[in-house]
Amino acid sequence: MTLMAMLGAVQLGAAAACVVVLIPVVMAGWHLSRNRMLLFSGILFITLAVCVHLTPCFPSVSDFVTSVSSVVVFDHRSSCINLVNDISWEVKPRPSVSLHRFNATRNVSLYDKRWDWSKSPKLNACDFQKLSKSDASELLNGSWVVVAGDSQARFFALSLLKLILGPQAQRMESVRSDLFKRHSDYSIFIDEIGLTLDFLWEPYVMNLTNSIMGFKAKRSYPDVMVMGAGLWHLLHLTNASDYDFVLRVLKSSVVSLLGANGPLPVKSPHLFWLGMPMLINGMLNTQEKREKMSDAMWHAYDRALGDTRLLRQTGGPLVLLDIQSLTWNCGPRCTSDGMHYDAVIYDAAVQIMLNALLVESHQSL
């Protein structure tokens, strides 16, 4: 007799024992008891007792219950992570801003841009929300955050600091000046909440890989890392196959980092991929950009990212901050050069990251 047959026989015997024990009890109680409620309570008690004692005899049932409970929790988290980029935009002209004033100041937008998560039962169940300065500070309290990449990452870091420090804070003026020094790194410590933020100028994917390997070698890991690169590769190398290759190398290094991090007495870092924006070719400000950063080449790079399975929705380790979707839906009214977008895009990306952190850490505000 095989092991499966033996288990089947044990389970069948246990079920038969339940019938043999319970049916006489029910029949006897029905005829002998005058209190039907007492009879029902007794039957329920006996049934529960028998089931509790016999459940270990049904490994398939125990495994099923355990697996179902874990799948429900996992599916909820996964579905919310997959939905966190589902943003709707409302972009309307500002009637109070004249074209003359816009041209004179160059810092007053002609459009009012508002965004929120789309409305659906699934999204409502995730309870996404725009975090305030105090909420974000509480969530990131005592954290080490690394933002690495090209100019998109620099804008993202600026939006995150603006949320933490406040848009009107005097400190933001010096932050903006120091952060946007050409092709340079930047570091800041916000002692009010013990937050360290490092921006790493790493415009190529291989730069990101080197940083990941450096964290592994030092056995020192940020709590949150947001990374993204592709625009420089697209402009200066213009080779989708090579981009595919370096992304696969990056994925391997990230998987290695997470594997090495497992037995350490620290939590794995939260890792995010800052996607490339939609490029509006006719708005790009040089002929070289318009030729090399064509729609066809951009889509080839986008396919390479999907083929490498670097992102969580394709089975990879990094949660996507979908700048592509944000910029596509906000449209040409949200950019002046077809590549770099208004601050509201990166403000939304910061909120997406913070909500993803809440989902991953099972927290709520």
N, C-alpha and C positions, 0 to 999 in steps of 0.2 A: 504494500500500500504506500502511495506517495505521500509526501508531507501535506500537500494541498488536500488530498482525500482525507487524511487523518484530521486536519483542521475542520473540514466540512462535517465529518462525523461527530466531532466534539461539539460543534455548534448546533447541529441537529439534535444531539442528545440533550443539550442544555435547554433548547427550545421545548423539547418534549417534557423535560422536567418541570418547566414553568407551567405547562398545561396540566400535567398530572397533579401538581401542588395546588394550583389556583382554582381549578374547576370544582373539586370537592369542597374547598373552603367556601366558595361562593354558594354552592348548593346547600351546604349545611347551614350557613348563615341565613340564607333566604327563608328557610323553613323554621329555623329556631329563633330568630331574632324578631322582636316586635317593633324594634326601632330601626326604620329603614335608613335614616341618616347615619346612625351608628354603624350599620352594616356597610354603607358606602364608604365611610371613613376608614373602616377596617380593611376593606378590599384595596383602597387606594394606598394605605400604608404598607400592606403586604406586597403589593405590586412594585412599589418604589423600592422596597427593601430588596426584593428578589433581583430587580434590574440592576441596582447598585452593585450587588455582590457578583452578578453574572457578567457585567459589562467587560471585565478583563478577559473573559472567555471568548469575547468577540473582537479580536484585534482589528478586523476590517472595519467594524463599527466605530471603535475608538479612533482609529486612524482617520476615518471619514469625518467624524465630528471635529477632530483637531485640525484637519486640513481645511475644512470648510470655514472654520473660524479664522484661520490665518489668511485664507484667500480673500475673505471679505475685507479684512483690514488692509491687505496689500493692494487689492484692486481699488479701494477707495483712494489710497495715497497715490497710486499710479495714475488713476484717471484724473485726479486733481492736478498732478504735475503736468499731465498732457494737456490740460485745459487752461493752465495758468497764463498762456500767451494769447488767449482768445479775447482780444481787445476790440472794442468798437470806437470809432472816432466821429466827432462832430466838428467840422471845420467850416466856419461861417465868416463872411466879411464883417469887419468892424465898421459900422456906419460913421462912427465918431472920429475915425482916423482918416485924414485926407491924404491923397497921393502926394501932394506937395510936402506935407510934414514927414511922410515916410521917406521920401528921397532926401530930405534935408538932414534927418537925424540918423538914418540907417540902423536904428535900433528899436523902432516901433513897428511891430508886425501889422500888416493889413488884415490879418485873419485872427479870429478867436478860435483856439484849438482846445477842445475838451475831449477827454477819453474816459472810458470806464469798461469794466468787464461786460461782455455780452450777457444777455438775459436768457437763461434756460434753466430747467429744473436741476440738471447736473451741476451747472456752475453755481446756482444758488446753494446747493448742498455743500459746496466747497467753502463758501463764506469768505471769498476773497474780499479784501478791503484795502483802501489807501491808508498806509500807516503814517501817523503824524511824527513829528520830530521826537517826541517823548517815547512813542511806541518803538520807533526804529532804534533809538538809543538804548532802550531796555533790551531789545532783541540782540543787539550787537555789543552789549556791555562786556568789556574785558576781552574782546576778540582781536585777532590778528587777521586783517583782510588784505589780500593781494589782488590787484587788478593789473593784468599784463596784456600788452598787445600794441596796436597802432593807435591812430588818432581817435577811432571809435571808442577804444578802451579809455582814452584820456577824457573824452566827454562823459563817459559813464562814471568815472571816478569823480569828476567835478559835480555831477548830479547827486551822487551819494554824499559827498561832503556838504553840499548845499542843504540837503535834507537834515543831516546831523547837526550842522552848525547854525542853520537858519539862513534864509536867502538874504536877509538884511544885515547879517553879522559883519562887523568891520573886518573881522579876520578873513572873510571870504575874498576881499580884495587882494590881500597878499597871497592867499592860497591860489587864486586864479592866475596871478602873475608868475608864481613859482612853478605851478603845475604845467603851465603851457610854455615853459622854456623849451626851445626846439630840440627834439631828439634827446631828451634827458629823463632820468628817473626822478622820482619824488617820494618823500616819506613825511608823514605827519603823525604825531601822537596827540590824541585828544584826552587830556588827563581827567576831564570831568566824568568820562565813562570808561577810561582805561582802554580806549580803542586805538590800535595802530593800523594805519592804512599805508601800504606801499604801492606806488605805481611803478611798473617796470616797462620802459620803452622797449618793446620786443615786437617789431613789425613783421618778422618772419616766424613761421611755425617752428623752425628748428631752434629759434631763440626760446620759445616756450618749452620745448623738449629739454633744453639744457637747464632751464630753471627747475623743472620737475625732477630731473636727475640730481640737481644740487640739493633740493629739499630731502631727497631720499638719502643722499650721502651724508648729510649733516644730521639726519634723523630729527629734523625740525620742520614742522608742517603748519601752514596757515590754517586757521579755522574755516575760512572761506576764500576761495580763489576763483576769480572771474578772468577768463582768458579768451582771446580771439585774434586771429590774424588772417589776412588773405588779400587785402587791397594792394599792399606793396608787392606781393608775389604776382598778383594779376597784372600790375602795371609794369614791373621791372623784369619779370621772368616770362609771364604770359604762357604758361605751360600747365595745363590741367592735369596731365599725367604725373608730373613732378609734384604738384600740390596734393594729389591723391597719395603719393608715396610718403611725403613728409607727415601727412595727417595720420597715416598708419603707424609711423614711427612714434608720433606723439601718443597715440592711443596705447601702444605697447608700453610706453614709459609710465603712463597714468595707471594702467592696470598693474604694472609692477609696483608702483608706489602704494597703491591700495592694498596689494597683497602683502607688501612688507610692513604696512601699517597695522595689519590685523592683530598680531600678538602683542603689540605695544600697549602700554597702559594709557593710551590717548584715543580719542575718537577720530574716525576718518574725516578728512576735510570735506567740506561741501564744495563741489566743483561745478562750474558753469562755463558754457561756451557762448560767447558773445558773437552772434551771427553777423554776416556781412549785410550792409544795407542794400536795398534796391538802387541800382545806378540808373539815372535818367541821362542817357547818352547825349542828348541834344543840349543839356545844361552843363556838361563837363567843361572846365575852363581852359583846356589846352587841346590842341589837335592830337598830340600823342595819346592823351587819355581817351579821346573819342575813338581813336583807331584801335588801341590795345584793349580797352575796357569795353568792348562791344557787348551787345546783348547776348550773342551766341557764346562768347567766351565766359561771360558771367554765369550763364546757365551751366556751362561745362564745369566750372568751379563748384557750383551748387550741387551738381550731380556727384562730384567727387566726394564732397562732404557726406552725402547720403550713403554712397557706396562703402565708405570706410567704417560705417556703423560706430562712429565716435559718440553719437548722441544717445541719450537715454531712450528716446522713443524708437530707436532702431536697435536696442539691446546694448548700447555702450555705456560708458561711465559718466558722461557729462550731461547736465541739464541744460537745455537750450534756452537762451534768452533771444527770442525770435525778432531780431532787428529787421530782418527781411519783411516779415508780416507787418510790423509796426510802421515801417517807412512806406510800404506799398499802400496800406490803407490810409495813411495820412496824406500821401501824395505829393505832387510837385509844389503845392502851396506851403510845404513844411521844409523846403530846402532852397538855398540860394545858388548852389553850385552842382546839384545833382548827385552829390556824394556825402557831404556833411549836412546833417539835419538839425533842426531846431532843438533847443534844450528839452522841450516837452517829450520828445522821443526817448531820450535817455532817462528822463524822470520816470517815464512809464516803465522802462526796462529795470530801473532800480526797484520799483514797487513789485514788479514781477519776481525779481530775485528774492526780495524779503518775504513775499507770500509763499514762494517755494520753500524757503527755509522754515517757515512755520509749518508747512505740510510735512516736510521731512522730519522735523523734530517733534511732531505731534503736539505743538503748542497752539494756543489761541489767545487772542487779546480781547 
